[in-house]
Amino acid sequence: MSDIEELRALVREVIRDVLPQGLAVTETVNLSTDEDLAAFVMRLLDLDPDQREELRSGRKRFRLPESSNVSPAPSVPAGAAKGAERAGESTPVRRIERGAVTEAVIRAAARAGERLVLGRAAVLTPLARDRARASGVPIEKER
């Protein structure tokens, strides 16, 4: 095992000890058409058992963008979704309110084509920052 792999294993172990329940992740989904809804449902049906457990336990949540007719979830600060609209982005947003954002979270965001918005209490690990740069995952930190 190389030094970098050993370091990653140690960081993962520390994160598991500090965050035994894993990170709560909120993803913004745009469901403006029947096709959007059908695609979202199909995506949920294709989840593996671990991802389904994240949904059941509340570690994975979904919200609609602020521009929809439905009020945003109260835990989401006003303006979080507006930033994406101003930038003209249609990239899905994964919002993380608190805890450590790990390399695994970045990998999942890259696979889903998401950008990350980190709340004030969220911390980006150095390995995650490197993975985000390599994967092209945009990260926005709220101040």
C-alpha positions as CSV (number, residue, x, y, z in Angstrom):
1,M,0.0,0.0,0.0
2,S,1.5,3.4,-0.9
3,D,1.8,6.3,1.5
4,I,-1.1,8.2,-0.1
5,E,-3.4,5.1,0.1
6,E,-2.4,4.7,3.8
7,L,-3.2,8.4,4.4
8,R,-6.5,8.1,2.7
9,A,-7.4,5.0,4.7
10,L,-6.5,6.9,8.0
11,V,-8.6,9.9,7.0
12,R,-11.6,7.7,6.1
13,E,-11.2,6.0,9.5
14,V,-11.2,9.3,11.4
15,I,-14.2,10.6,9.4
16,R,-16.1,7.3,10.2
17,D,-15.4,7.8,13.9
18,V,-16.4,11.5,13.9
19,L,-19.4,11.1,11.6
20,P,-20.8,7.6,12.3
21,Q,-24.1,8.3,10.5
22,G,-22.4,9.8,7.4
23,L,-23.1,13.2,5.9
24,A,-26.6,14.6,5.4
25,V,-26.7,15.5,1.7
26,T,-29.5,17.6,0.1
27,E,-29.8,17.5,-3.7
28,T,-31.8,20.1,-5.6
29,V,-33.9,18.5,-8.3
30,N,-35.8,20.2,-11.1
31,L,-39.1,18.5,-11.7
32,S,-40.9,20.9,-14.1
33,T,-42.2,18.3,-16.6
34,D,-43.6,14.9,-16.6
35,E,-40.4,13.6,-18.3
36,D,-38.3,15.2,-15.4
37,L,-40.5,13.4,-12.9
38,A,-40.3,10.0,-14.8
39,A,-36.5,10.3,-15.1
40,F,-36.2,11.1,-11.3
41,V,-38.3,8.1,-10.4
42,M,-36.3,5.8,-12.7
43,R,-33.1,7.1,-11.0
44,L,-34.5,6.3,-7.6
45,L,-35.5,2.8,-8.7
46,D,-31.9,2.2,-10.0
47,L,-30.3,3.0,-6.6
48,D,-28.2,0.3,-5.0
49,P,-29.1,-0.9,-1.5
50,D,-26.6,1.4,0.3
51,Q,-28.1,4.4,-1.5
52,R,-31.6,3.4,-0.7
53,E,-30.6,3.1,3.0
54,E,-29.3,6.7,2.8
55,L,-32.7,7.8,1.6
56,R,-34.6,5.8,4.3
57,S,-32.3,7.2,7.1
58,G,-32.6,10.8,5.9
59,R,-28.9,11.1,5.1
60,K,-30.0,11.8,1.5
61,R,-32.6,14.4,0.9
62,F,-34.1,16.2,-2.1
63,R,-35.5,19.7,-2.6
64,L,-37.0,21.7,-5.4
65,P,-35.2,24.8,-6.6
66,E,-36.4,28.2,-5.3
67,S,-37.8,29.1,-8.7
68,S,-40.5,26.4,-8.4
69,N,-44.0,27.0,-7.1
70,V,-43.2,25.0,-4.0
71,S,-41.6,26.7,-1.0
72,P,-38.0,25.7,-0.3
73,A,-37.1,23.6,2.7
74,P,-36.5,25.8,5.7
75,S,-33.0,24.5,6.2
76,V,-31.8,26.0,2.9
77,P,-30.7,29.6,3.0
78,A,-32.4,32.0,0.6
79,G,-30.4,32.5,-2.5
80,A,-28.7,29.2,-2.7
81,A,-30.5,28.1,-5.8
82,K,-30.6,31.6,-7.3
83,G,-26.8,31.6,-7.6
84,A,-27.1,28.8,-10.1
85,E,-29.8,30.6,-12.1
86,R,-27.8,33.8,-12.2
87,A,-24.8,31.9,-13.5
88,G,-27.0,30.3,-16.2
89,E,-26.2,26.8,-14.9
90,S,-28.5,23.9,-15.2
91,T,-26.2,21.6,-13.2
92,P,-27.9,19.8,-10.4
93,V,-26.9,21.1,-7.0
94,R,-26.0,18.9,-4.0
95,R,-26.2,20.9,-0.8
96,I,-24.2,19.9,2.3
97,E,-25.1,21.8,5.5
98,R,-22.4,20.4,7.9
99,G,-19.8,17.8,8.5
100,A,-16.8,16.7,6.5
101,V,-17.1,16.5,2.7
102,T,-15.1,13.5,1.7
103,E,-13.6,12.1,-1.4
104,A,-16.5,9.7,-1.7
105,V,-19.0,12.5,-1.7
106,I,-17.0,14.2,-4.5
107,R,-16.9,10.9,-6.5
108,A,-20.7,10.6,-6.2
109,A,-21.2,14.3,-7.2
110,A,-18.9,13.7,-10.3
111,R,-20.9,10.7,-11.3
112,A,-24.2,12.6,-11.0
113,G,-22.8,15.7,-12.8
114,E,-23.6,17.8,-9.7
115,R,-22.0,20.9,-8.3
116,L,-21.6,21.2,-4.5
117,V,-22.8,24.0,-2.2
118,L,-21.3,23.8,1.2
119,G,-23.0,25.4,4.2
120,R,-21.0,27.3,6.9
121,A,-20.6,24.2,9.0
122,A,-19.3,22.0,6.2
123,V,-15.6,21.2,5.8
124,L,-13.9,20.1,2.7
125,T,-11.1,17.6,3.3
126,P,-7.9,18.1,1.4
127,L,-8.3,14.8,-0.4
128,A,-11.8,15.8,-1.4
129,R,-10.6,19.1,-2.7
130,D,-8.0,17.3,-4.9
131,R,-10.6,14.9,-6.2
132,A,-13.0,17.8,-7.0
133,R,-10.3,19.5,-9.0
134,A,-9.4,16.3,-10.9
135,S,-13.0,15.5,-11.5
136,G,-14.1,19.0,-12.4
137,V,-16.8,19.2,-9.7
138,P,-17.5,22.9,-8.9
139,I,-17.7,23.7,-5.2
140,E,-19.2,26.8,-3.7
141,K,-18.7,27.6,0.0
142,E,-21.2,29.9,1.7
143,R,-19.7,32.6,3.9
